[in-house]
Amino acid sequence: MNTYDAVVVGCGGVGSATLAHLASRGLRVLGIDRFASPHNRGSSHGRTRMIRQAYFEHPSYVPLVLRAYDLWHELEQATGSQLYEETGLLEIGPPGGVVVPGVLASAKLHGLDVAQLSATEIMRRYPGFHVPEGMVGVVERRAGFLHVERCVDAYLRHAQCLGAEFHVDEAVQTWRVDGSEVVVETDRAKYRAARLVLTAGPWAGSLLADLGIPLEVRRKPQYWFAPTTADYTLAAGTPAFLYETVDDQGTPAGVFYGFPVVGPEGLKCAEHSGGALVTDPLALGQAVDEADLARVRTFLNRYLRGVTTTLVDHAPCMYTMSPDENFLVDRHPAHPQIVFAAGLSGHGFKFASVLGKALTELVVDGATSLPVDFLGIGRFQK
């Protein structure tokens, strides 16, 4: 049985980062992934992932994401890969909604640079967007997107340069504690390690079932459409966007997001809210969800009228949702040699760099100086 200082199960965004941070500590580390990473079978694919600072979901994320920016830059320097594109971010919604008030609250608390715009001002500055009267917006300059597959690949290459081993096309079946160590059994072999890191994305529910915290996996298609004007290109200054919509009666009608044209596939747009329940991540399927696509097309027709609704490309993805839609990042309460990140709830990739560092410190040092306490599982066990 091969023995390691640490084994990382699942090497997408957070797992690849953890593998590299562990290897940088001089540990003998093994990463295991069911597929050849980067791949399109989990939650870390689709060309682009948004990164932003004025966090509407919870202001406590802001210090973490600020550190994540630094760590992404360090990875760029170490690997020579451009990972981050600063396009700015336009967020639109009703003044009494969730998104805009949340952005303003985080910005005020942490002194972040955001600008408020009326509907008229948004359409004057960004002619590709239609904004109904009564909606408002905020623009965050220090925001944009990460090249998602490029990020995973960079961390995996960096980890291996630092001495990490990485096994692909190998499925973890079980893990068990043996004294102070952990035994990981896959469909190929057994491994013994002093420490175990579980970053398995949509498979986290089964690997962490003993915690008793329900994790729900949702199918989240991503789409690309062809624009009819140059208003949606990087050259035109088009930002990434997040749009909280309401119907004619003011009832919430979904949150949609997208990115400017960065390749031949066109403009990327998808719905952040909703999503069909996934009972088996292996059976996700690649077929287009026509009902989901219809909702995105309706959004485009109403709010981005210079984009055709002809589908150029699509890529289904998965969100693993926690009960409160905030991450689970902690040490296992019964086994301190095991740490995990799970339930990233569709907004976690931007944090991969800093979560990898936090998990490394938790499992090696027993504690981390990074502010992740609010993401601990104790909030579900009171």
C-alpha positions in Angstrom: 0.0 0.0 0.0 1.5 3.4 -1.1 1.8 5.9 1.8 1.6 9.7 1.5 1.7 12.7 3.8 -1.7 13.8 2.2 -4.2 12.6 -0.4 -6.5 15.0 -2.2 -9.7 13.5 -3.5 -11.2 15.5 -6.4 -8.8 17.8 -8.3 -11.1 20.5 -9.9 -10.8 24.1 -8.9 -10.3 23.8 -5.1 -8.6 20.3 -5.2 -6.0 21.4 -7.7 -5.2 24.5 -5.7 -4.9 22.4 -2.5 -2.7 19.9 -4.2 -0.3 22.7 -5.2 -0.4 24.4 -1.8 0.3 21.1 0.0 3.2 20.3 -2.4 4.7 23.7 -1.8 5.0 22.7 1.9 7.3 19.9 0.9 4.8 17.1 1.6 4.5 13.9 -0.3 1.1 14.4 -1.9 -1.2 12.4 -4.1 -4.2 13.9 -6.0 -6.9 11.6 -7.4 -9.6 12.5 -9.9 -12.3 10.3 -11.5 -11.6 12.0 -14.9 -8.6 13.5 -16.7 -8.5 17.1 -15.5 -9.3 19.7 -16.6 -12.6 18.0 -17.6 -16.2 18.9 -18.3 -17.8 16.4 -15.9 -18.0 18.5 -12.7 -18.1 22.2 -11.7 -14.8 23.6 -13.0 -15.3 24.1 -16.8 -17.1 26.3 -19.3 -14.2 28.6 -20.3 -15.0 31.5 -17.9 -15.9 32.0 -14.2 -16.7 35.3 -12.6 -14.6 36.9 -9.9 -15.8 39.9 -8.0 -15.1 41.7 -4.7 -18.3 43.4 -3.5 -20.0 40.2 -2.5 -23.7 40.4 -2.3 -24.2 36.9 -0.9 -22.4 37.7 2.4 -19.9 40.5 3.3 -17.7 38.0 5.2 -16.6 36.6 1.8 -14.8 39.8 0.9 -11.6 39.3 2.8 -11.3 35.8 1.4 -11.8 36.9 -2.2 -9.3 39.8 -1.8 -6.7 37.2 -0.8 -7.9 35.0 -3.7 -7.0 37.7 -6.1 -3.4 37.8 -4.7 -3.1 34.0 -5.0 -4.4 33.9 -8.6 -1.8 36.5 -9.4 0.9 34.4 -7.7 -0.1 31.4 -9.8 0.1 33.5 -13.0 3.6 34.5 -12.0 4.7 31.0 -11.2 3.3 29.4 -14.3 3.4 32.2 -16.9 -0.3 31.7 -17.7 -2.8 34.6 -18.0 -5.6 33.4 -15.8 -7.6 36.6 -15.0 -9.2 39.2 -17.3 -10.3 42.4 -15.7 -13.5 43.4 -17.7 -15.4 45.0 -14.8 -18.8 43.8 -13.7 -22.2 45.3 -14.3 -24.9 44.1 -11.8 -28.5 45.1 -12.4 -31.7 44.5 -10.4 -34.5 46.1 -8.5 -33.5 48.6 -5.8 -35.2 46.4 -3.2 -33.8 43.1 -4.5 -31.0 40.9 -3.3 -28.1 41.7 -5.7 -27.7 45.5 -5.8 -28.4 46.2 -2.1 -26.1 43.3 -1.2 -23.3 44.7 -3.4 -23.7 48.2 -1.9 -23.6 46.8 1.7 -20.4 44.8 1.1 -18.8 47.8 -0.7 -19.6 50.2 2.1 -18.4 47.8 4.9 -15.1 47.0 3.1 -14.5 50.3 1.3 -14.7 48.9 -2.2 -14.9 51.0 -5.3 -18.4 50.6 -6.9 -20.4 53.1 -8.9 -24.2 53.3 -8.8 -26.1 53.9 -12.1 -29.7 54.5 -13.1 -31.3 52.6 -15.9 -30.7 55.5 -18.3 -27.1 55.8 -17.3 -26.5 52.0 -17.8 -28.0 52.1 -21.3 -26.0 55.2 -22.2 -22.7 53.6 -21.0 -23.5 50.1 -22.2 -25.7 50.2 -25.3 -26.0 46.4 -25.5 -28.2 46.2 -22.4 -31.8 47.1 -22.1 -32.8 48.1 -18.5 -36.5 48.7 -17.7 -37.4 51.8 -15.8 -37.2 51.3 -12.1 -34.2 49.0 -12.3 -30.8 50.1 -11.0 -27.2 49.0 -11.4 -23.8 49.0 -9.9 -20.5 48.7 -11.7 -17.4 47.2 -10.0 -14.2 48.0 -11.9 -12.0 45.4 -10.1 -13.9 42.4 -11.4 -13.9 40.2 -14.4 -13.4 36.5 -15.1 -11.0 33.6 -14.7 -10.1 31.2 -17.5 -11.5 28.3 -15.6 -9.9 25.3 -17.3 -6.6 27.2 -17.6 -6.7 27.8 -13.9 -7.1 24.1 -13.0 -4.4 23.1 -15.5 -2.0 25.7 -14.1 -2.5 24.5 -10.5 -2.1 20.9 -11.5 1.1 21.6 -13.5 2.4 23.7 -10.7 1.7 21.0 -8.1 3.4 18.3 -10.2 6.4 20.6 -10.7 6.6 20.8 -6.9 6.6 17.0 -6.6 2.9 16.1 -6.3 1.6 12.9 -7.9 -1.6 13.0 -9.8 -3.8 10.1 -10.8 -6.7 10.4 -13.3 -9.4 8.0 -14.4 -9.4 6.6 -10.9 -12.6 6.6 -8.8 -12.5 6.8 -5.0 -14.9 4.3 -3.5 -14.4 4.6 0.3 -12.2 6.1 2.9 -11.7 5.0 6.5 -9.7 6.1 9.5 -7.0 3.8 10.8 -5.6 5.1 14.0 -4.1 8.5 13.2 -4.0 7.8 9.5 -6.6 7.4 6.7 -6.9 4.7 4.1 -8.4 5.6 0.8 -9.6 2.9 -1.5 -10.2 3.4 -5.2 -11.2 1.2 -8.1 -7.5 0.6 -8.7 -5.6 0.6 -5.4 -5.5 1.5 -1.7 -3.5 4.4 -0.3 -2.5 5.3 3.2 -2.0 8.9 4.3 -1.5 11.0 7.3 -4.0 13.5 6.1 -7.0 13.5 3.7 -8.6 16.4 1.8 -12.0 15.9 0.3 -12.8 18.4 -2.5 -15.1 16.1 -4.6 -17.7 18.6 -5.9 -20.9 16.9 -6.8 -19.6 13.6 -5.2 -19.0 15.3 -1.8 -22.4 14.3 -0.5 -21.6 10.6 -0.5 -18.0 11.0 0.8 -19.2 13.2 3.6 -22.5 11.5 4.4 -21.5 10.9 8.0 -21.8 14.6 8.6 -25.5 14.5 8.1 -25.6 17.8 6.1 -27.8 17.5 3.0 -26.1 18.6 -0.2 -28.2 19.1 -3.3 -26.7 18.9 -6.8 -28.3 20.9 -9.6 -27.8 20.7 -13.3 -26.7 24.2 -14.6 -26.3 24.5 -18.4 -24.1 27.2 -19.9 -24.8 28.6 -23.3 -23.1 30.7 -26.0 -24.9 32.8 -28.5 -23.9 34.9 -31.5 -24.2 38.7 -31.2 -25.4 40.9 -34.1 -23.4 43.9 -33.0 -19.9 44.7 -31.6 -21.5 46.0 -28.4 -20.7 42.8 -26.6 -17.0 42.4 -27.2 -14.0 43.0 -24.9 -12.8 45.7 -27.3 -16.1 47.6 -26.8 -15.6 47.6 -23.1 -18.4 45.2 -22.4 -18.3 44.0 -18.7 -19.3 40.7 -17.3 -22.8 41.0 -16.0 -25.2 39.7 -13.4 -28.9 40.5 -13.8 -31.6 40.0 -11.1 -34.9 40.0 -13.0 -38.5 40.5 -12.0 -41.8 40.0 -13.9 -44.3 42.7 -14.6 -45.8 42.3 -11.1 -42.4 42.7 -9.5 -42.1 39.0 -8.6 -38.6 37.5 -8.8 -38.1 35.9 -12.2 -34.5 34.5 -12.0 -30.9 35.7 -11.8 -28.9 35.5 -15.1 -25.3 36.1 -15.8 -22.9 36.3 -18.7 -19.6 37.4 -20.2 -18.5 39.4 -23.2 -17.4 37.7 -26.4 -14.0 36.2 -25.8 -13.9 33.6 -28.5 -15.6 32.2 -31.6 -18.4 30.7 -29.6 -19.9 34.2 -29.0 -21.5 35.6 -25.8 -21.9 33.3 -22.8 -25.2 33.6 -20.9 -26.9 31.3 -18.4 -29.3 31.3 -15.4 -27.7 31.3 -12.0 -30.9 30.5 -10.1 -32.9 27.3 -10.4 -31.6 24.1 -11.9 -32.9 20.6 -12.3 -32.0 18.2 -9.5 -29.2 15.7 -10.2 -29.4 12.4 -8.4 -26.4 10.8 -10.1 -23.5 13.1 -11.3 -22.3 10.3 -13.6 -25.6 10.5 -15.5 -25.6 14.2 -16.0 -26.0 14.0 -19.8 -24.9 16.5 -22.4 -28.2 17.1 -24.2 -29.7 20.6 -24.2 -32.4 21.2 -21.6 -35.0 22.9 -23.8 -36.9 24.4 -20.9 -33.8 25.9 -19.4 -32.7 27.2 -22.8 -36.1 28.8 -23.3 -35.7 30.8 -20.1 -32.3 32.1 -21.2 -33.6 33.0 -24.6 -36.4 34.9 -23.0 -33.9 36.8 -20.9 -31.8 37.7 -24.0 -34.9 38.9 -26.0 -35.8 41.2 -23.2 -32.5 42.5 -21.9 -29.8 41.9 -24.6 -31.5 42.6 -27.8 -28.3 42.6 -29.9 -27.7 38.9 -29.3 -29.3 36.2 -31.4 -31.0 33.3 -29.7 -29.3 30.9 -32.1 -27.4 28.5 -29.9 -23.7 28.2 -30.9 -22.4 26.0 -28.0 -23.5 24.7 -24.7 -21.9 22.9 -21.7 -23.8 21.5 -18.7 -22.3 22.0 -15.3 -23.2 21.2 -11.7 -23.8 23.3 -8.6 -23.5 21.5 -5.3 -25.8 23.4 -3.0 -25.5 23.7 0.8 -28.7 24.2 2.9 -27.9 28.0 3.2 -26.0 28.3 -0.1 -22.8 29.2 1.7 -19.7 27.0 1.5 -18.8 24.2 3.9 -15.1 24.5 4.8 -13.9 22.8 7.9 -12.1 19.9 9.6 -14.0 16.7 10.1 -15.4 17.0 13.7 -14.5 13.4 14.5 -11.2 13.1 12.5 -8.9 16.1 12.6 -6.7 14.7 10.0 -9.5 15.1 7.4 -10.5 18.5 6.0 -13.0 19.3 3.3 -14.6 22.0 1.1 -18.1 21.2 -0.2 -21.4 22.9 -1.1 -19.8 25.8 -3.0 -23.3 26.5 -4.2 -22.5 27.9 -7.7 -20.2 30.7 -6.5 -17.1 29.0 -5.3 -14.6 28.8 -8.2 -13.2 32.4 -7.7 -12.2 31.3 -4.2 -10.4 28.1 -5.3 -6.9 29.6 -4.8 -7.6 30.8 -1.2 -9.6 27.8 -0.2 -6.7 25.6 -1.3 -4.5 27.5 1.0 -7.0 27.4 3.9 -7.4 23.7 3.6 -3.7 23.2 3.5 -3.2 25.2 6.7 -6.1 23.4 8.4 -4.9 19.9 7.7 -1.1 20.6 8.2 -1.1 23.2 11.0 -4.4 22.4 12.6 -5.7 26.0 12.1 -5.7 28.8 9.5 -5.4 32.5 9.8 -7.7 32.9 6.9 -11.3 34.0 7.8 -13.2 30.8 7.1 -14.8 30.3 10.5 -18.2 31.5 9.2 -18.1 28.6 6.7 -17.7 25.9 9.4 -20.3 23.2 9.8 -21.0 24.2 13.4 -23.7 26.4 12.0 -25.7 23.3 11.1 -25.0 21.4 14.3 -26.3 23.7 17.1 
